[in-house]
């Protein structure tokens, strides 16, 4: 349930935010902490894998560019 606001309109705020942050908070608060923690860990690890893959790609790209001079 949205808090009671004196000088702001809750519907206007949720519309501007693109969604109801209080509903999102309620959903998170109702969740299982262990599941949320596992999901957060999985997302974090996936991000690390993407970073590693991107670094490897950039290294390979630089080696390719250094080995192939199309203007010679």
N, C-alpha and C positions, 0 to 999 in steps of 0.2 A: 504494500500500500504506500503510495507517495506521501511524503511528509506534508504537513500543512504549511503552506508558505503564505506569508503576509503580503509581500509586495510583488510576487512573481506568480505567473499562471503555470501550474504543473503541466497541463496539456500543451501549452506553447513551448515549454522547455523540452518535453519529450519529442515533440515534432521537430524542433530545431536540432536535437541530438540524433535524430534518425531512428529512434527507438526509445523504449521506456527503461531507463537505467535502474529504476527501482524494481521492475519486474526481473531484470537480469540479476540484480543483487539477491532478490528472493530465491531465484533459481539456484544460484551459487550457494547460498546459505543452506538450502535444503539438500544439497548434494552430499555425497559420501566423501569425506576428506581424503581417504586413502585412494579412491578412484581419481579424484581431482589431482592429487599429488603424482600418481602414476602417469596420468595424461600430460601433466606439465613436464615431467621428466622425459617422456617420450618425445614431446615437441622440442624440448631443449636439445636432446640427442640428435634428432633429425636435423635441426638447424646446424649442429656441429658437423654432421656428415655432409651437408650441402656446402658448408664453408670449405671443408677439406677437398671435396670434389671440384669446387670452383678454383681453388688454389692450384690443384693438379692441372686443370684445364688451362689456366693462365700460363703456367710453366711450360706446358707442351706447346702452346700457341707461340710463345716467345722463342722456343727452340726452333720451331718450324720457320718462323719469320727470319730468324738469324741464318738458317741453313739454306733458304731459298731466296735468292736475289733475282727477281724477274727482270731487272734492268741490265743485266750483264750479258 
